[in-house]
Amino acid sequence: MEDPNLLLVCLNAFVAVLGLLTVLAGAIRGLIELFPERPPKTDTVVAVAIAAAVNTIAPGACVTRIEEIR
């Protein structure tokens, strides 16, 4: 029986991993297209909590705009 070539075994493993990662990336892309991200709703409870925290830290301060940083 012939000994396996180490370079050929490594190349086959590399190709198999790349193939698996490609399939997984396609599955994730499909799930993202199937379930798109919904825009967040403005939650009044969160706005009141932020305003209360700002008022605690800096009394008399006024919150004029709340933005989500991504």
Z-matrix of the N, CA and C atoms (Angstrom, degrees):
N
C 1 1.442
C 2 1.528 1 109.38
N 3 1.304 2 115.33 1 139.32
C 4 1.465 3 120.57 2 -176.04
C 5 1.531 4 110.44 3 -82.48
N 6 1.339 5 117.08 4 140.45
C 7 1.461 6 121.79 5 177.33
C 8 1.527 7 109.75 6 -70.87
N 9 1.345 8 116.84 7 139.67
C 10 1.469 9 118.77 8 179.48
C 11 1.531 10 110.83 9 -70.87
N 12 1.294 11 115.71 10 141.86
C 13 1.450 12 121.75 11 178.74
C 14 1.535 13 107.95 12 -78.64
N 15 1.325 14 117.39 13 123.83
C 16 1.463 15 121.77 14 -176.04
C 17 1.526 16 111.26 15 -61.80
N 18 1.312 17 117.08 16 -39.11
C 19 1.460 18 120.53 17 179.41
C 20 1.520 19 110.84 18 -63.73
N 21 1.319 20 117.63 19 -40.19
C 22 1.458 21 121.75 20 179.96
C 23 1.533 22 110.62 21 -67.98
N 24 1.316 23 117.61 22 -39.24
C 25 1.463 24 121.18 23 178.33
C 26 1.529 25 110.21 24 -64.66
N 27 1.330 26 117.08 25 -43.86
C 28 1.464 27 120.96 26 179.23
C 29 1.524 28 110.83 27 -64.91
N 30 1.315 29 117.19 28 -40.67
C 31 1.453 30 120.85 29 178.82
C 32 1.526 31 111.17 30 -64.22
N 33 1.318 32 117.36 31 -42.04
C 34 1.462 33 121.14 32 177.20
C 35 1.527 34 111.38 33 -63.25
N 36 1.321 35 117.52 34 -41.12
C 37 1.463 36 120.86 35 178.37
C 38 1.525 37 110.39 36 -65.47
N 39 1.327 38 117.88 37 -41.41
C 40 1.449 39 122.09 38 178.99
C 41 1.524 40 111.21 39 -62.28
N 42 1.318 41 117.18 40 -44.33
C 43 1.465 42 121.71 41 178.84
C 44 1.527 43 110.30 42 -65.12
N 45 1.324 44 117.41 43 -39.01
C 46 1.462 45 120.61 44 178.74
C 47 1.526 46 111.09 45 -64.83
N 48 1.316 47 117.53 46 -41.86
C 49 1.471 48 120.92 47 179.28
C 50 1.520 49 110.15 48 -66.34
N 51 1.323 50 117.62 49 -43.49
C 52 1.466 51 119.83 50 177.87
C 53 1.526 52 111.37 51 -61.94
N 54 1.316 53 116.95 52 -39.69
C 55 1.462 54 120.46 53 177.58
C 56 1.518 55 111.89 54 -63.98
N 57 1.317 56 116.88 55 -42.85
C 58 1.458 57 120.97 56 178.74
C 59 1.529 58 111.38 57 -64.94
N 60 1.328 59 116.68 58 -42.35
C 61 1.466 60 120.06 59 178.32
C 62 1.528 61 111.40 60 -64.84
N 63 1.319 62 117.37 61 -35.47
C 64 1.462 63 120.70 62 177.05
C 65 1.521 64 111.03 63 -65.42
N 66 1.310 65 116.66 64 -42.33
C 67 1.471 66 120.43 65 178.06
C 68 1.529 67 110.54 66 -64.42
N 69 1.316 68 117.33 67 -42.98
C 70 1.465 69 120.41 68 178.90
C 71 1.528 70 111.73 69 -65.56
N 72 1.324 71 117.61 70 -39.24
C 73 1.465 72 120.34 71 177.40
C 74 1.524 73 110.91 72 -63.84
N 75 1.316 74 116.80 73 -39.24
C 76 1.467 75 120.55 74 176.27
C 77 1.518 76 111.98 75 -64.24
N 78 1.334 77 116.73 76 -39.04
C 79 1.462 78 120.34 77 178.54
C 80 1.525 79 111.14 78 -66.12
N 81 1.319 80 116.39 79 -41.56
C 82 1.467 81 120.02 80 178.87
C 83 1.526 82 109.84 81 -65.66
N 84 1.325 83 117.63 82 -42.09
C 85 1.464 84 120.96 83 178.51
C 86 1.534 85 110.11 84 -61.29
N 87 1.325 86 116.78 85 -41.17
C 88 1.456 87 120.62 86 177.74
C 89 1.521 88 112.50 87 -63.20
N 90 1.335 89 116.55 88 -41.30
C 91 1.462 90 119.56 89 178.06
C 92 1.521 91 111.90 90 -66.16
N 93 1.337 92 116.96 91 -36.75
C 94 1.462 93 120.23 92 177.89
C 95 1.526 94 110.31 93 -65.90
N 96 1.308 95 117.32 94 -39.62
C 97 1.470 96 120.29 95 178.34
C 98 1.531 97 110.79 96 -70.17
N 99 1.315 98 117.05 97 -34.40
C 100 1.463 99 121.42 98 -178.43
C 101 1.525 100 111.43 99 -74.19
N 102 1.319 101 117.15 100 -37.96
C 103 1.461 102 122.41 101 -178.88
C 104 1.527 103 109.34 102 -122.69
N 105 1.341 104 118.55 103 81.60
C 106 1.469 105 119.85 104 -178.44
C 107 1.530 106 111.18 105 -70.53
N 108 1.327 107 114.48 106 156.75
C 109 1.455 108 120.35 107 -179.60
C 110 1.520 109 109.28 108 -72.85
N 111 1.314 110 116.08 109 132.28
C 112 1.453 111 120.69 110 178.98
C 113 1.522 112 109.30 111 -90.13
N 114 1.331 113 116.49 112 144.81
C 115 1.466 114 117.62 113 177.24
C 116 1.530 115 109.92 114 -67.29
N 117 1.318 116 116.82 115 140.49
C 118 1.463 117 119.08 116 -177.68
C 119 1.522 118 111.34 117 -68.08
N 120 1.326 119 114.62 118 143.14
C 121 1.457 120 119.98 119 176.27
C 122 1.522 121 108.71 120 -81.94
N 123 1.324 122 115.78 121 151.00
C 124 1.454 123 119.95 122 176.07
C 125 1.524 124 107.45 123 -77.92
N 126 1.302 125 115.99 124 117.47
C 127 1.453 126 121.58 125 -177.77
C 128 1.529 127 108.72 126 -100.71
N 129 1.315 128 116.49 127 118.27
C 130 1.467 129 119.94 128 -177.29
C 131 1.519 130 111.68 129 -66.94
N 132 1.329 131 117.12 130 -30.32
C 133 1.464 132 119.78 131 179.60
C 134 1.525 133 110.35 132 -64.60
N 135 1.323 134 116.50 133 -41.65
C 136 1.459 135 120.68 134 178.84
C 137 1.528 136 110.39 135 -65.96
N 138 1.333 137 116.83 136 -41.79
C 139 1.467 138 120.58 137 179.61
C 140 1.526 139 110.82 138 -62.67
N 141 1.334 140 117.22 139 -41.76
C 142 1.468 141 120.52 140 178.92
C 143 1.525 142 110.45 141 -66.76
N 144 1.333 143 117.86 142 -38.70
C 145 1.462 144 121.37 143 179.03
C 146 1.526 145 110.63 144 -65.31
N 147 1.326 146 117.36 145 -41.27
C 148 1.461 147 120.09 146 178.21
C 149 1.525 148 110.38 147 -65.33
N 150 1.326 149 116.98 148 -43.60
C 151 1.465 150 120.63 149 179.33
C 152 1.528 151 111.02 150 -62.68
N 153 1.334 152 116.93 151 -38.97
C 154 1.467 153 120.11 152 178.79
C 155 1.528 154 110.90 153 -67.22
N 156 1.327 155 117.04 154 -39.34
C 157 1.462 156 120.16 155 179.03
C 158 1.528 157 110.89 156 -66.18
N 159 1.320 158 116.49 157 -41.40
C 160 1.467 159 120.20 158 178.36
C 161 1.521 160 109.89 159 -65.11
N 162 1.334 161 116.96 160 -40.81
C 163 1.456 162 120.53 161 179.40
C 164 1.528 163 111.40 162 -65.82
N 165 1.322 164 117.26 163 -32.10
C 166 1.460 165 120.72 164 177.75
C 167 1.533 166 110.58 165 -69.86
N 168 1.322 167 116.34 166 -42.14
C 169 1.461 168 120.68 167 -178.22
C 170 1.527 169 111.20 168 -73.89
N 171 1.342 170 116.47 169 -44.76
C 172 1.467 171 121.61 170 -178.04
C 173 1.528 172 108.16 171 -129.57
N 174 1.325 173 117.67 172 90.67
C 175 1.472 174 119.91 173 -178.05
C 176 1.532 175 111.52 174 -58.27
N 177 1.314 176 114.82 175 135.28
C 178 1.458 177 121.20 176 -179.91
C 179 1.516 178 113.63 177 88.98
N 180 1.330 179 117.80 178 -5.10
C 181 1.465 180 120.81 179 179.35
C 182 1.524 181 109.81 180 -74.24
N 183 1.319 182 115.87 181 153.65
C 184 1.461 183 121.29 182 -178.05
C 185 1.535 184 108.80 183 -124.48
N 186 1.317 185 116.73 184 130.10
C 187 1.466 186 121.84 185 176.92
C 188 1.518 187 107.22 186 -86.04
N 189 1.328 188 117.19 187 120.08
C 190 1.455 189 120.43 188 -178.19
C 191 1.530 190 113.11 189 -103.74
N 192 1.324 191 116.82 190 -28.14
C 193 1.454 192 119.82 191 -178.83
C 194 1.511 193 109.45 192 -152.78
N 195 1.341 194 115.85 193 139.46
C 196 1.467 195 122.18 194 177.45
C 197 1.517 196 107.14 195 -120.16
N 198 1.337 197 116.94 196 122.87
C 199 1.460 198 122.13 197 178.97
C 200 1.521 199 110.26 198 -124.40
N 201 1.316 200 115.51 199 146.00
C 202 1.459 201 120.58 200 174.04
C 203 1.517 202 108.43 201 -93.30
N 204 1.317 203 116.56 202 126.54
C 205 1.460 204 122.26 203 178.59
C 206 1.516 205 108.17 204 -94.46
N 207 1.337 206 115.83 205 126.03
C 208 1.460 207 119.41 206 -179.25
C 209 1.496 208 110.00 207 -110.86
